[in-house]
Amino acid sequence: MIRKSQEARGRSVNLSFQVSDRNDNIRDSLQSEVLLVCTSGVSSSAILYSNLHKQYPLITFSKSLSIDELNKILRIPNTAKLIITTSPLNTKNIDLPVVQVKAMMDSEDHVKVENQLRYYFPQLFINREKTLDNLISIIQRNAQIKNISNLRKDLDNYLYPTKDTVKRDKNKHNLMDLLNRSSIKIIDNLMNGTDLNPIIKELSEELEKKNIVTSGYCDDILSLIDKYGPYMLLSSDTFLAHAAPSKHTRKMEIEIGILKRPIKISVNNIEEKIKCVIVLVPGFHHEHDKALTQLINIITNRRLYDQILSETDTDKMYKLIKNSVQ
C-alpha cells in the first residue's frame, strides 16, 4: 500500500518540449491539498481544475495529473488530503480518500465533492458574510484601515471570484487556433459496426497527413482505451480520444468526426450512443485548456450542438463553431 509519512500529511500551433515539464508538474503538485487525476493528465482533470479552482479559490488543487504521476507523488512526502479522479483507481493501494467523478460533473458529482471538501476544509464553508467580518476584524487588530468598504469588496472578490474576475492565461489558445475547415469530417461508418477504434484510427491518419502527429500517437490512445476502457466522454454522445503529449505529437490540433451512424459503447456498465468522436492533440504546457473549455461550452449548449450534429455540410459546421466562440 502506498502510504505517506506523518510529515507528508501535515490553426495548428507548434509545440516545444522540455524533458523537465512533467517532473515540474509532479514537483508543483507536492504542495497541493487536492490532487486532480485522469488517465493521461491531459483533459478531464484539466476540466476539473478549471471548474474547481474557481469555485474554491482558497483550496490548492493540483494541475492535471496522470495515474502514473499520482503514483509517483504518493511515494514522496506531500500535503494532499484528497484525490478527485475521473478514472477508476485501485483505492486499496492509496492511503488517501478518493472521489471518482465525471469530467463533466453532474449534480450528484458536485454533492460528492462538496461533502468531501466540507469535511477536510471546514473553515472554508463558514457563512460568507461572517467570513468577511472575521477577516476584517483580524486586519483591524493589526493595521489601520482607511476604507473598510473597499477592503470588504476586495476580500469578497478574492474569496468568491466570478468568471469575470478570473484572469485569463494569455498562453492558452482558442478553439479556432486548433481547428480549421479541414479538421471536420463526416464519417460513413457502415463498415465499422460498433467499434470505436477504426474511427480513432481514421481521424489519427488525417492528423498524420498534416504532420501533426506520428502513427505512435494513435497507438498511445488505443493503449489507454485498452487499459482503462472508454476513458473520456464529453457528453453521452461525444467521445474525446487523446493521450499525453509525447515524441509522437508535433503540433496542437483537434480533429472532429461526425458519425452517420451512432456507435454503441459501454461506459461503467451504461450504454452510450456516440455520434461524434474528437481526437485532441494536446500541448505540453496545457496550452489547449482554453480551447477544451470552449469546446465543452459548445457541447453543453445542446441546441447549438444538436444543430452542428445534424448538419450535412462541414463548412456550415465549421461556421457554427466559429461563430459560437467569437
MARSE-666331 format. One record per atom (N, C-alpha, C): x negated, y, z negated. Coordinates in steps of 0.1 Angstrom, whole numbers, padded with zeros to 4 digits, always signed. Atoms other than C-alpha are relative to their C-alpha. Layout:
BEGIN
XYZ...
***
This chain:
BEGIN
-0008-0012+0000+0000+0000+0000-0009+0012+0000+0008-0013+0000-0012+0035+0008+0004+0008-0012-0003-0008+0012-0014+0054-0025-0010+0012+0000+0008-0012+0001-0027+0088-0034-0004+0001-0015+0005-0002+0013-0048+0098-0064+0009+0010-0007-0008-0009+0008-0032+0119-0092-0003+0014+0005+0004-0013-0005-0052+0149-0078+0007+0003+0013-0006-0002-0013-0037+0143-0044+0015+0004+0000-0014-0003+0001-0002+0146-0057+0002+0015-0001-0001-0014+0004-0009+0180-0078+0001+0009+0014-0004+0009-0008+0046+0268+0366-0009-0010-0006+0008+0008+0009+0021+0243+0358-0010+0008-0007+0009-0008+0008-0001+0256+0331-0012-0009-0003+0013+0007+0002-0038+0245+0329-0002-0002-0015+0003+0003+0014-0049+0229+0297-0015-0001-0002+0013+0003+0003-0082+0229+0279+0000-0008-0013-0001+0009+0012-0090+0202+0253-0013+0000-0008+0012+0001+0009-0113+0201+0223+0002-0012-0008-0001+0013+0008-0120+0168+0205+0005+0003-0014-0003-0003+0014-0116+0185+0172+0015+0004-0003-0013-0005+0002-0080+0196+0178+0009-0009-0009-0008+0009+0008-0063+0165+0163-0006-0001-0014+0006+0000+0014-0088+0164+0134+0004+0013-0007-0004-0013+0007-0079+0201+0127+0015-0002-0004-0014+0002+0004-0042+0191+0126+0001-0008-0012+0001+0008+0012-0050+0164+0100-0005+0009-0011+0006-0009+0011-0071+0189+0080+0010+0010-0005-0010-0010+0004-0044+0216+0080+0012-0007-0007-0012+0006+0006-0017+0191+0071-0003-0005-0015+0004+0004+0013-0036+0181+0039+0006+0009-0011-0005-0010+0009-0023+0213+0023+0016+0001+0001-0014-0001-0003+0013+0207+0035+0008-0007-0011-0008+0006+0010+0041+0199+0010+0009-0010+0006-0009+0009-0007+0063+0182+0035-0007-0004+0014+0006+0005-0013+0049+0160+0064+0011-0003+0010-0009+0002-0011+0068+0160+0097-0006-0009+0010+0006+0010-0007+0063+0129+0117+0009-0005+0012-0007+0007-0011+0072+0114+0151-0010-0010+0006+0009+0011-0005+0057+0086+0172-0013+0006+0005+0013-0005-0007+0032+0108+0192-0004+0013-0006+0004-0013+0005+0032+0140+0172+0002+0011+0010-0001-0009-0011+0044+0159+0203+0013+0008-0001-0013-0007-0002+0081+0167+0204+0010+0000-0011-0011-0001+0010+0106+0156+0178-0004+0006-0013+0005-0007+0012+0085+0166+0148-0002+0014+0002+0002-0015-0003+0078+0199+0166+0014+0006-0001-0013-0006+0001+0116+0204+0169+0004+0001-0015-0002-0001+0014+0119+0196+0132-0007+0013-0007+0008-0011+0006+0092+0221+0123+0006+0014+0004-0006-0012-0005+0108+0248+0145+0012+0004-0008-0013-0003+0007+0141+0245+0126-0003+0001-0015+0001+0000+0015+0130+0237+0090-0009+0011-0005+0009-0011+0006+0102+0263+0085+0007+0013+0001-0008-0012+0001+0127+0290+0094+0011-0001-0011-0011+0002+0010+0154+0276+0071-0006+0000-0014+0006+0001+0013+0130+0270+0042-0014+0006+0001+0013-0007-0002+0102+0296+0046-0010-0002-0011+0009+0001+0011+0087+0290+0012-0006-0014-0002+0005+0014+0000+0081+0253+0018-0011-0001+0011+0010+0002-0010+0049+0244+0036+0002-0013+0007-0002+0012-0008+0057+0220+0064-0013-0002+0009+0011+0002-0010+0030+0203+0085+0005+0003+0014-0003-0001-0014+0029+0208+0122+0003-0015+0004-0004+0013-0004+0038+0178+0143-0011-0010-0002+0009+0010+0003+0021+0146+0132+0004-0013+0007-0003+0013-0005+0019+0112+0149-0001-0010-0012+0000+0010+0011+0023+0080+0129-0015-0003-0003+0015+0003+0003-0015+0073+0133-0006+0011-0009+0006-0011+0008-0023+0108+0119+0006-0001-0014-0005+0002+0013+0001+0102+0090-0008-0010-0008+0008+0011+0007-0017+0070+0081-0014+0005-0005+0013-0006+0003-0050+0089+0081+0001+0010-0012-0002-0010+0011-0036+0117+0059+0003-0007-0013-0004+0006+0013-0022+0093+0033-0012-0007-0006+0012+0006+0006-0057+0079+0028-0010+0010-0005+0009-0011+0005-0071+0113+0019+0008+0008-0010-0008-0009+0009-0062+0135-0011+0007+0011+0007-0009-0010-0007-0033+0157-0001+0010+0005-0010-0010-0007+0008-0005+0178-0015+0015-0004+0003-0013+0003-0005+0025+0161+0002+0009-0005-0011-0010+0005+0009+0057+0155-0018+0010-0008+0007-0011+0006-0007+0079+0142+0010-0004-0001+0015+0002+0002-0015+0079+0128+0046+0013+0001+0006-0012+0000-0008+0105+0137+0071-0004-0005+0014+0005+0006-0012+0103+0115+0102+0012-0003+0009-0010+0003-0010+0122+0109+0134-0003-0015+0005+0004+0014-0004+0105+0074+0138+0001-0009-0012+0000+0010+0011+0110+0043+0117-0014-0002-0006+0013+0002+0006+0082+0039+0092+0001-0012-0009+0000+0011+0010+0072+0009+0071-0002+0006-0014+0001-0007+0012+0080+0025+0038-0006-0008-0012+0007+0008+0010+0066-0004+0018-0015+0004-0001+0015-0004+0000+0031+0009+0028-0002+0015-0003+0001-0014+0002+0039+0045+0019+0005+0004-0014-0004-0003+0014+0039+0058-0017+0005+0015-0001-0007-0013+0000+0060+0089-0009+0014-0002+0005-0013+0001-0005+0097+0094-0004+0001+0003+0015-0001-0001-0014+0107+0091+0033+0014+0003+0004-0013-0003-0005+0137+0107+0050-0001-0002+0016+0000+0001-0015+0144+0095+0086+0013+0007+0005-0011-0008-0006+0165+0119+0107-0002-0001+0015+0001-0002-0015+0172+0125+0144-0007+0013+0003+0007-0013-0004+0152+0152+0162+0010+0011+0000-0011-0009-0001+0185+0169+0169+0008-0003-0013-0006+0004+0013+0196+0168+0132+0015+0004+0001-0015-0002+0001+0234+0164+0127+0003+0004-0014-0004-0005+0013+0253+0174+0096-0004-0010-0011+0004+0010+0009+0245+0141+0079-0015+0001-0003+0014-0002+0002+0208+0146+0085-0003+0012-0008+0003-0012+0008+0209+0181+0071+0003-0002-0015-0003+0003+0014+0226+0169+0039-0011-0009-0006+0011+0009+0005+0199+0141+0035-0012+0009-0003+0012-0008+0002+0171+0166+0040+0001+0010-0012-0002-0010+0011+0186+0193+0017+0000-0006-0013+0000+0007+0013+0192+0168-0010-0014-0003-0005+0013+0003+0004+0156+0158-0010-0008+0013-0003+0007-0013+0003+0143+0194-0008+0004+0006-0013-0005-0005+0013+0165+0204-0037-0006-0007-0012+0006+0008+0011+0151+0176-0058-0015+0003-0002+0015-0002+0001+0114+0183-0050-0004+0015-0001+0002-0014+0000+0117+0221-0047+0012+0007-0006-0012-0006+0005+0145+0231-0071-0001+0015-0002+0002-0015+0002+0130+0266-0077+0005+0008+0012-0003-0007-0012+0138+0275-0041+0015+0001+0003-0014+0000-0003+0175+0269-0043+0008+0008-0011-0006-0009+0010+0183+0294-0071+0009+0010+0009-0009-0009-0006+0211+0318-0062-0008+0011+0007+0008-0010-0008+0198+0343-0035-0002+0013-0008+0001-0013+0007+0206+0375-0055-0007-0002-0013+0008+0002+0013+0193+0360-0087-0015-0001+0003+0014+0001-0003+0161+0351-0070-0007+0013+0003+0005-0013-0003+0156+0386-0057-0001+0009-0013+0000-0007+0013+0165+0401-0092-0013-0005-0008+0011+0005+0008+0139+0378-0108-0014+0005+0005+0013-0004-0006+0111+0387-0083-0002+0015-0002+0001-0014+0002+0118+0424-0086-0004+0003-0015+0003-0002+0014+0117+0421-0124-0015-0003-0003+0014+0003+0002+0083+0404-0123-0009+0010+0006+0008-0010-0006+0069+0430-0099+0000+0013-0009-0001-0012+0008+0082+0458-0121-0008-0001-0013+0008+0002+0012+0064+0444-0151-0015+0002+0002+0014-0001-0004+0031+0446-0132-0004+0011+0009+0003-0011-0009+0034+0476-0109+0011+0010+0000-0011-0010-0001+0053+0508-0103+0006-0001+0014-0007+0001-0013+0079+0506-0076+0006+0013+0003-0005-0013-0004+0087+0537-0057+0014-0001+0007-0013+0002-0007+0116+0523-0037+0005-0014-0002-0005+0014+0002+0134+0493-0051+0009-0005+0011-0009+0005-0011+0159+0492-0023-0008-0005+0012+0009+0005-0011+0132+0489+0004-0007-0013-0004+0006+0012+0004+0114+0463-0017+0009-0012+0000-0010+0010+0000+0145+0443-0021+0003-0005+0014-0003+0004-0014+0152+0444+0016-0012-0008+0006+0012+0007-0006+0116+0434+0025-0001-0014-0006+0000+0013+0006+0117+0405+0000+0011-0009+0006-0011+0007-0006+0151+0394+0014-0004-0005+0014+0004+0004-0013+0137+0394+0049-0011-0011+0000+0011+0010+0001+0107+0374+0039+0005-0014-0005-0005+0012+0006+0125+0348+0018+0011-0007+0009-0011+0005-0007+0155+0344+0041+0000+0006+0014+0001-0006-0013+0144+0353+0076+0011-0004+0010-0009+0003-0011+0168+0355+0105-0008-0003+0012+0007+0004-0012+0159+0343+0140-0007+0013+0006+0006-0013-0006+0153+0380+0150-0012+0004-0007+0012-0005+0007+0127+0385+0123-0011-0010+0000+0011+0009-0002+0107+0354+0131-0009+0004+0011+0009-0005-0011+0076+0364+0151-0002-0011+0010+0002+0010-0011+0072+0347+0184-0015-0002+0003+0014+0003-0003+0040+0330+0193-0003+0003+0014+0003-0004-0014+0025+0346+0224-0006-0011+0008+0007+0011-0007+0006+0314+0232+0010-0010+0005-0009+0010-0004+0038+0295+0237+0006+0003+0014-0005-0002-0014+0051+0290+0273+0015-0002+0001-0014+0001-0003+0086+0295+0286+0003-0013+0008-0004+0012-0008+0105+0266+0301-0003+0002+0015+0002-0002-0014+0102+0282+0335-0015+0000+0004+0014+0002-0003+0064+0281+0332-0003-0015+0003+0002+0014-0001+0067+0243+0331+0009-0007+0010-0010+0006-0009+0095+0238+0356+0000+0008+0013-0002-0007-0013+0097+0246+0393+0011-0008+0008-0011+0006-0008+0122+0237+0421-0003-0015+0003+0003+0014-0004+0104+0205+0430-0001-0009-0012+0000+0008+0013+0105+0193+0393+0013-0007-0003-0013+0006+0003+0141+0183+0395+0004-0010+0011-0003+0010-0009+0151+0151+0412+0014-0007-0003-0011+0008+0001+0184+0133+0418-0004-0014+0004+0006+0014-0002+0176+0096+0414+0012-0010+0002-0010+0011-0003+0197+0069+0431-0006-0013-0006+0006+0011+0008+0190+0042+0405+0008-0013+0002-0008+0012-0002+0212+0015+0420-0008-0013-0002+0008+0012+0001+0183-0010+0422-0006-0002-0014+0006+0001+0013+0171-0002+0387+0008-0006-0011-0009+0006+0010+0201-0016+0368+0000+0008-0012+0000-0007+0013+0199-0007+0332-0014+0002-0006+0014-0001+0004+0161-0005+0330-0005+0015+0000+0005-0013+0001+0147+0028+0318-0014+0002+0006+0014-0001-0004+0111+0021+0327-0003+0004+0015+0002-0004-0014+0114+0023+0365+0002+0015+0003-0003-0014-0001+0129+0058+0361-0012+0008-0005+0011-0007+0005+0100+0069+0340-0012-0001+0009+0011+0002-0009+0075+0054+0364+0002+0009+0013-0003-0008-0012+0092+0072+0394-0003+0015-0003+0002-0014+0004+0091+0106+0376-0015+0002-0003+0014-0001+0003+0055+0100+0364-0008+0000+0013+0007+0000-0013+0044+0092+0400+0001+0014+0007-0002-0013-0005+0058+0126+0410-0011+0010-0006+0009-0008+0007+0036+0142+0384-0015-0004+0004+0013+0004-0005+0006+0122+0396-0003+0007+0014+0002-0006-0013+0011+0135+0431-0004+0015-0001+0003-0015+0002+0009+0171+0418-0013+0002-0008+0013+0000+0007-0023+0162+0399+0003+0006-0014-0003-0004+0013-0005+0169+0366-0005-0010-0010+0004+0011+0008-0013+0135+0351-0007-0011+0008+0005+0012-0007-0032+0103+0359+0010-0011-0003-0009+0011+0002-0015+0069+0360+0000-0005-0014+0001+0004+0014-0026+0063+0325+0011+0006-0009-0010-0007+0009+0000+0088+0311+0013-0008+0000-0012+0009+0000+0029+0066+0322-0002-0012-0008+0003+0012+0009+0012+0036+0306+0001+0004-0015-0001-0005+0014+0009+0057+0274+0015+0000-0005-0015-0001+0004+0047+0064+0274+0006-0014-0001-0007+0013+0000+0057+0028+0282-0006-0008-0012+0005+0006+0012+0034+0016+0254+0007+0004-0013-0008-0005+0012+0052+0038+0229+0014-0006+0000-0014+0006-0001+0086+0026+0241-0001-0015-0004+0002+0014+0003+0073-0010+0238-0002-0002-0015+0003+0002+0015+0061-0004+0202+0011+0005-0009-0010-0006+0009+0088+0019+0188+0015-0001+0006-0014-0001-0006+0118+0014+0212+0002+0013+0006-0003-0013-0007+0135+0043+0230+0000+0011-0011+0003-0008+0012+0120+0068+0206+0004+0014+0000-0003-0014+0000+0133+0101+0218+0013+0003+0008-0012-0005-0007+0168+0112+0226+0002+0015-0003-0003-0014+0002+0175+0149+0231+0015+0002-0002-0014+0001+0002+0212+0141+0232+0004-0014+0003-0005+0013-0002+0234+0110+0236-0002-0004+0015+0001+0003-0014+0229+0112+0274-0013+0004+0006+0012-0005-0005+0194+0126+0277-0012-0006-0007+0012+0006+0006+0161+0108+0271-0013+0008+0004+0012-0007-0002+0128+0126+0267-0012-0010-0001+0011+0009-0001+0098+0105+0278-0013+0008-0001+0012-0008+0001+0064+0117+0266-0010-0008-0009+0010+0005+0009+0032+0108+0249-0009+0011-0004+0009-0010+0005+0005+0127+0231-0010+0004+0012+0010-0004-0010-0019+0148+0253-0013-0008-0001+0012+0009+0000-0050+0129+0263-0008+0003+0012+0008-0001-0012-0075+0124+0290+0008-0002+0013-0009+0003-0011-0046+0113+0312+0009+0013+0004-0008-0012-0003-0030+0148+0311-0009+0012+0003+0009-0011-0005-0044+0178+0330+0007+0013-0001-0008-0013+0001-0016+0204+0330+0013-0003-0007-0013+0002+0006+0017+0210+0312+0010+0001+0011-0012-0001-0009+0049+0203+0331+0011-0008-0005-0012+0008+0003+0084+0190+0328+0006-0005+0014-0007+0006-0012+0099+0166+0354+0013-0006-0004-0013+0003+0003+0136+0161+0354+0006-0010+0010-0007+0009-0009+0155+0131+0368+0015-0001-0004-0014+0001+0002+0193+0133+0371+0005-0013+0007-0004+0013-0005+0207+0098+0375+0014-0001+0006-0013+0002-0006+0235+0089+0399+0009-0009-0008-0008+0010+0008+0245+0060+0376-0007+0000-0014+0005+0000+0014+0241+0062+0338-0007-0013-0003+0007+0012+0005+0217+0037+0322+0004-0002-0014-0003+0003+0014+0228+0020+0290-0012-0005-0007+0011+0004+0009+0202+0017+0263+0005-0001-0014-0004+0001+0014+0204+0007+0227-0010+0007-0009+0008-0008+0009+0191+0031+0201+0005-0002-0014-0005+0003+0014+0193+0020+0164+0013-0007+0000-0012+0009-0002+0219-0006+0175+0013+0008+0005-0011-0008-0006+0241+0022+0191-0003+0001+0015+0001+0000-0014+0247+0020+0228+0001+0015+0005+0000-0014-0006+0239+0053+0247+0000-0001+0015+0001+0000-0014+0245+0061+0283-0008+0012+0005+0009-0010-0004+0216+0080+0297+0003+0005+0014-0003-0006-0013+0224+0104+0326-0012+0008+0005+0011-0009-0003+0192+0124+0325-0013-0005-0007+0013+0003+0006+0155+0114+0320-0010+0011+0003+0010-0011-0001+0129+0140+0313-0013-0005-0004+0014+0003+0003+0092+0135+0314-0007+0013-0004+0007-0011+0005+0073+0160+0293-0015-0003+0000+0014+0000+0002+0036+0166+0297-0004+0011-0009+0001-0011+0010+0027+0185+0265-0014+0006+0001+0012-0007+0001+0000+0209+0257-0008-0005-0012+0008+0005+0011-0029+0201+0234+0002+0009-0013-0002-0009+0011-0021+0231+0211+0014+0004-0002-0015-0002+0002+0017+0228+0211+0005+0012+0008-0005-0011-0008+0020+0254+0238+0013-0002+0006-0012+0004-0006+0050+0235+0250+0012+0002-0009-0011+0000+0010+0071+0241+0218+0011+0009+0004-0010-0010-0003+0089+0272+0230+0008-0005+0012-0007+0006-0011+0098+0255+0263+0009-0011-0004-0008+0011+0005+0111+0225+0245+0012+0005-0008-0012-0006+0007+0133+0247+0223+0010+0005+0010-0009-0005-0010+0147+0264+0253+0007-0011+0007-0006+0011-0006+0154+0231+0269+0011-0006-0009-0010+0005+0009+0172+0219+0238+0012+0009-0001-0011-0010+0000+0193+0251+0238+0009-0002+0012-0008+0003-0012+0204+0242+0273+0009-0012-0002-0007+0013+0001+0213+0206+0265+0011+0001-0011-0011-0001+0010+0233+0216+0234+0011+0010+0004-0011-0008-0006+0253+0241+0254+0007-0009+0010-0006+0011-0008+0275+0213+0267+0007+0005+0012-0007-0005-0012+0295+0235+0291-0010+0002+0011+0011-0002-0010+0263+0246+0309-0006-0013+0004+0008+0013-0003+0246+0212+0306+0009-0009+0009-0009+0009-0008+0276+0193+0320+0001+0005+0014+0000-0006-0013+0277+0218+0349-0013-0004+0007+0013+0004-0006+0240+0210+0356+0000-0014+0004+0000+0014-0003+0245+0173+0354+0010-0004+0011-0010+0003-0011+0275+0174+0378-0004+0005+0013+0004-0005-0012+0257+0193+0404-0007-0010+0009+0007+0010-0010+0245+0175+0436-0011+0007+0008+0010-0007-0006+0221+0202+0447-0010+0004-0010+0010-0003+0010+0188+0205+0429-0004+0015-0001+0003-0014+0000+0183+0241+0439+0010+0007-0009-0010-0006+0009+0216+0250+0421-0003-0004-0014+0004+0004+0014+0205+0230+0391-0011+0009-0005+0011-0009+0004+0173+0250+0390+0004+0014-0003-0005-0014+0002+0191+0283+0393+0008+0001-0013-0007+0000+0013+0214+0274+0364-0009+0000-0012+0009+0001+0011+0185+0265+0342-0008+0013-0001+0008-0012+0000+0165+0296+0352+0008+0012-0005-0008-0011+0005+0194+0320+0346+0003-0001-0015-0003+0001+0014+0200+0305+0312-0011+0004-0009+0012-0004+0009+0165+0313+0299-0005+0014+0003+0004-0014-0003+0163+0348+0313+0006+0010-0010
***
